[in-house]
Amino acid sequence: GENVEQHPSTLSVQEGDSAVIKCTYSDSASNYFPWYKQELGKRPQLIIDIRSNVGEKKDQRIAVTLNKTAKHFSLHITETQPEDSAVYFCAASKSTNAGKSTFGDGTTLTVKP
Amino acid sequence: EPEVTQTPSHQVTQMGQEVILRCVPISNHLYFYWYRQILGQKVEFLVSFYNNEISEKSEIFDDQFSVERPDGSNFTLKIRSTKLEDSAMYFCASSASADGYTFGSGTRLTVV
């Protein structure tokens, strides 16, 4: 089955700096890669996703890059703000049943004001 | 914006008891999912449900678990003979198509 590894497990940055979180996956058939932000005690919220037919996607301060050959994808947050502090999860699945996702272990991002 | 709603938000149950967690997916969605998240850990896929039957399930989803769509609006997860290690957040999710999904607010299950 699919295996997703996520690094780092914790990340602390100064407000205004950029943050990068990386994930690797094992199943070359995976083609849907969402990123979730989860605040304490709340549901995971989709912040951005990418499909294997593109290499990069951007939404304001958030971008995701995908390298299918190397089987890794990364989340980039620019101009970080204290409200970006949360746990971020990557996931991988096949678009034929995207909900059958394998999640990474999560990255706790702390943005210091 | 439509939301997936789950009830109850918190359920406490005695070990060995059966619990039913309820979910109301977004109304025009056809694909339904359950996930588990043990405190401080990652989200784990349990089961997907489409066209009134289970389409895929994980190794976690053994005979202790079952799902049902009893009517046109609800989607339930039943856990029989609950164990201490079943304590977790359980999230329902739904989607209109096979790609992409929206999480519900979650039910925190505490087994004592």
Interface residues (C-beta under 8 A of the other chain):
Chain A: Y32 P34 Y36 K42 R43 P44 Q45 L46 D49 R51 F89 A91 S95 T96 N97 A98 G99 K100 S101 T102 F103 G104 D105 G106
Chain B: Y31 Y33 Q41 K42 V43 E44 F45 S48 S55 E56 S58 F91 A93 S95 A98 D99 G100 Y101 T102 F103 G104 S105 G106
